């Protein structure tokens, strides 16, 4: 039995991962913005066998409130094995090009507030002397592409940030895992045309995340085939890349 905290508990991927924890009887603490949805998630996990220690309604992009939220979660749990951060927004690329305010807000949520939250969590894990922080990023952060470069740059930023944190903690019992999903059928991608071998369900991605956390890997492409896909995309010469609609 493990003890886990989920930040962004109402996200589809976060819920799918937490259901695996619940099936094992793990102790779970949940944090999300929407009180009604949070309660529904907590009830669902308890029915599935999870021990929901507590819940907290919080807006994770409010940096000044993060310390209290993290401290409250760790106090409630007593000891924590895993913290999963499922926090972020996709944004509309056309709107982001037209609105500096919307662009700044996306960068704040996906990079700034995620980075500050990660620092708070790692500090708490260091104080207790063990534990794993896993943060959901995206394969979109591997290379800037015309279709989503605002979102991709925010995820690329958090990728580099977590890599530096992983380096700092290399000799520590505290681990940092970067989760890089590809195309996932969630409400966030509701407007995308679906179908094809590159799409995954939240349940499949949740299983991959759970394995990645337990495997000891620092970076996990989920599902794993995305490592090969992004290797090709990262190494495409610019003159070829600029001919694509990626």
C-alpha positions as semicolon CSV with decimal commas, in nm:
position;residue;x (nm);y (nm);z (nm)
1;X;0,000;0,000;0,000
2;X;0,130;0,344;-0,097
3;X;0,044;0,702;-0,009
4;X;-0,018;0,940;-0,300
5;X;-0,118;1,302;-0,353
6;X;-0,284;1,403;-0,679
7;X;-0,279;1,769;-0,780
8;X;-0,532;1,820;-1,059
9;X;-0,756;1,540;-0,941
10;X;-1,037;1,610;-1,187
11;X;-0,819;1,574;-1,497
12;X;-0,899;1,265;-1,705
13;X;-0,543;1,133;-1,692
14;X;-0,511;1,205;-1,321
15;X;-0,835;1,020;-1,247
16;X;-0,733;0,720;-1,456
17;X;-0,405;0,694;-1,266
18;X;-0,574;0,737;-0,927
19;X;-0,816;0,454;-1,005
20;X;-0,518;0,220;-1,028
21;X;-0,401;0,340;-0,687
22;X;-0,751;0,293;-0,547
23;X;-0,771;-0,063;-0,678
24;X;-0,459;-0,142;-0,473
25;X;-0,610;0,015;-0,163
26;X;-0,365;0,306;-0,159
27;X;-0,407;0,611;0,062
28;X;-0,486;0,916;-0,156
29;X;-0,516;1,291;-0,106
30;X;-0,687;1,493;-0,381
31;X;-0,653;1,857;-0,485
32;X;-0,860;2,026;-0,757
33;X;-1,030;2,355;-0,840
34;X;-1,393;2,240;-0,879
35;X;-1,549;2,132;-0,548
36;X;-1,835;1,930;-0,698
37;X;-1,615;1,740;-0,941
38;X;-1,358;1,682;-0,668
39;X;-1,620;1,526;-0,443
40;X;-1,735;1,299;-0,726
41;X;-1,378;1,183;-0,790
42;X;-1,324;1,115;-0,420
43;X;-1,646;0,912;-0,397
44;X;-1,551;0,711;-0,706
45;X;-1,207;0,626;-0,570
46;X;-1,347;0,517;-0,237
47;X;-1,594;0,285;-0,409
48;X;-1,300;0,134;-0,600
49;X;-1,115;0,057;-0,276
50;X;-0,902;0,366;-0,227
51;X;-0,858;0,528;0,113
52;X;-0,921;0,897;0,042
53;X;-0,748;1,067;0,333
54;X;-0,864;1,415;0,238
55;X;-0,953;1,661;-0,035
56;X;-0,867;2,026;-0,091
57;X;-1,029;2,278;-0,323
58;X;-0,756;2,501;-0,464
59;X;-0,656;2,689;-0,779
60;X;-0,305;2,565;-0,845
61;X;-0,215;2,868;-1,057
62;X;-0,243;3,090;-0,747
63;X;0,122;3,082;-0,646
64;X;0,082;3,250;-0,308
65;X;-0,157;2,975;-0,195
66;X;0,056;2,681;-0,306
67;X;0,266;2,649;0,010
68;X;-0,038;2,613;0,235
69;X;-0,199;2,358;0,002
70;X;0,116;2,144;-0,015
71;X;0,176;2,163;0,360
72;X;-0,184;2,070;0,436
73;X;-0,166;1,766;0,208
74;X;0,159;1,639;0,360
75;X;0,034;1,688;0,715
76;X;-0,286;1,499;0,636
77;X;-0,097;1,209;0,480
78;X;0,180;1,184;0,737
79;X;0,415;1,016;0,490
80;X;0,397;1,045;0,112
81;X;0,537;0,807;-0,150
82;X;0,415;0,966;-0,474
83;X;0,293;1,309;-0,582
84;X;0,142;1,343;-0,930
85;X;0,086;1,687;-1,080
86;X;-0,176;1,688;-1,359
87;X;-0,202;2,062;-1,410
88;X;-0,224;2,253;-1,736
89;X;-0,429;2,405;-2,017
90;X;-0,414;2,360;-2,393
91;X;-0,541;2,692;-2,524
92;X;-0,661;2,782;-2,871
93;X;-0,361;2,854;-3,100
94;X;-0,542;3,122;-3,302
95;X;-0,661;3,299;-2,988
96;X;-0,316;3,280;-2,832
97;X;-0,165;3,453;-3,136
98;X;-0,415;3,739;-3,105
99;X;-0,423;3,787;-2,729
100;X;-0,104;3,858;-2,532
101;X;-0,310;3,824;-2,214
102;X;-0,426;3,473;-2,302
103;X;-0,074;3,376;-2,403
104;X;0,068;3,505;-2,074
105;X;-0,203;3,319;-1,881
106;X;-0,122;2,990;-2,056
107;X;0,250;3,029;-1,988
108;X;0,173;3,110;-1,626
109;X;-0,040;2,799;-1,575
110;X;0,169;2,549;-1,770
111;X;0,516;2,669;-1,678
112;X;0,535;2,926;-1,399
113;X;0,279;2,786;-1,155
114;X;0,377;2,427;-1,233
115;X;0,743;2,505;-1,163
116;X;0,670;2,681;-0,835
117;X;0,438;2,398;-0,728
118;X;0,708;2,142;-0,813
119;X;0,958;2,328;-0,595
120;X;0,715;2,330;-0,302
121;X;0,648;1,958;-0,340
122;X;1,014;1,860;-0,372
123;X;1,102;2,064;-0,065
124;X;0,839;1,868;0,130
125;X;0,969;1,537;-0,005
126;X;1,325;1,635;0,090
127;X;1,213;1,716;0,444
128;X;1,064;1,368;0,486
129;X;1,366;1,210;0,317
130;X;1,205;1,013;0,035
131;X;0,935;1,010;-0,234
132;X;0,866;1,067;-0,602
133;X;0,731;1,372;-0,782
134;X;0,580;1,299;-1,123
135;X;0,469;1,589;-1,344
136;X;0,264;1,550;-1,659
137;X;0,426;1,739;-1,944
138;X;0,377;1,664;-2,312
139;X;0,555;1,541;-2,622
140;X;0,465;1,885;-2,762
141;X;0,755;2,024;-2,559
142;X;1,014;1,831;-2,761
143;X;1,010;2,064;-3,063
144;X;0,837;2,385;-3,162
145;X;0,570;2,320;-3,425
146;X;0,338;2,560;-3,603
147;X;0,025;2,387;-3,474
148;X;0,085;2,444;-3,103
149;X;0,408;2,631;-3,034
150;X;0,265;2,832;-2,743
151;X;0,151;2,520;-2,561
152;X;0,463;2,333;-2,670
153;X;0,698;2,602;-2,541
154;X;0,529;2,600;-2,201
155;X;0,569;2,223;-2,180
156;X;0,924;2,245;-2,312
157;X;1,003;2,493;-2,036
158;X;0,875;2,265;-1,762
159;X;1,065;1,975;-1,922
160;X;1,395;2,163;-1,887
161;X;1,303;2,279;-1,537
162;X;1,235;1,922;-1,420
163;X;1,556;1,799;-1,586
164;X;1,753;2,052;-1,383
165;X;1,568;1,953;-1,067
166;X;1,643;1,586;-1,142
167;X;2,011;1,674;-1,178
168;X;2,013;1,859;-0,845
169;X;1,855;1,558;-0,673
170;X;2,066;1,294;-0,846
171;X;2,231;1,189;-0,518
172;X;1,908;1,221;-0,318
173;X;1,643;0,959;-0,238
174;X;1,387;1,202;-0,384
175;X;1,303;1,128;-0,748
176;X;1,156;1,350;-1,019
177;X;0,975;1,196;-1,317
178;X;0,869;1,382;-1,630
179;X;0,565;1,223;-1,794
180;X;0,527;1,295;-2,167
181;X;0,192;1,183;-2,309
182;X;0,113;1,206;-2,676
183;X;-0,240;1,236;-2,816
184;X;-0,494;1,144;-2,549
185;X;-0,872;1,138;-2,591
186;X;-0,976;1,376;-2,311
187;X;-1,207;1,679;-2,283
188;X;-0,902;1,899;-2,347
189;X;-0,869;1,748;-2,697
190;X;-1,245;1,732;-2,765
191;X;-1,216;1,956;-3,073
192;X;-0,945;1,740;-3,234
193;X;-1,031;1,483;-3,504
194;X;-0,994;1,144;-3,335
195;X;-0,884;0,806;-3,459
196;X;-0,565;0,642;-3,570
197;X;-0,284;0,453;-3,396
198;X;-0,135;0,762;-3,226
199;X;-0,438;0,822;-3,004
200;X;-0,462;0,670;-2,656
201;X;-0,725;0,656;-2,386
202;X;-0,672;0,812;-2,041
203;X;-0,684;0,458;-1,897
204;X;-0,395;0,341;-2,113
205;X;-0,195;0,651;-2,029
206;X;-0,274;0,607;-1,659
207;X;-0,133;0,254;-1,671
208;X;0,183;0,385;-1,839
209;X;0,221;0,658;-1,576
210;X;0,182;0,410;-1,292
211;X;0,450;0,184;-1,443
212;X;0,682;0,477;-1,508
213;X;0,659;0,597;-1,148
214;X;0,741;0,248;-1,017
215;X;1,016;0,179;-1,273
216;X;1,260;0,446;-1,161
217;X;1,279;0,618;-1,502
218;X;1,337;0,993;-1,506
219;X;1,156;1,057;-1,835
220;X;0,863;0,851;-1,959
221;X;0,697;0,885;-2,300
222;X;0,346;0,746;-2,264
223;X;0,269;0,527;-2,442
224;X;0,631;0,433;-2,506
225;X;0,610;0,448;-2,888
226;X;0,607;0,828;-2,862
227;X;0,979;0,818;-2,783
228;X;1,048;0,694;-3,137
229;X;0,794;0,932;-3,294
230;X;0,946;1,236;-3,124
231;X;1,300;1,121;-3,199
232;X;1,215;1,147;-3,568
233;X;1,040;1,483;-3,529
234;X;1,324;1,632;-3,323
235;X;1,581;1,537;-3,587
236;X;1,393;1,644;-3,899
237;X;1,601;1,909;-4,078
238;X;1,436;2,251;-4,076
239;X;1,390;2,257;-4,454
240;X;1,183;1,938;-4,429
241;X;1,004;2,039;-4,109
242;X;0,887;2,364;-4,268
243;X;0,713;2,169;-4,544
244;X;0,494;1,981;-4,297
245;X;0,169;2,077;-4,123
246;X;0,278;1,931;-3,790
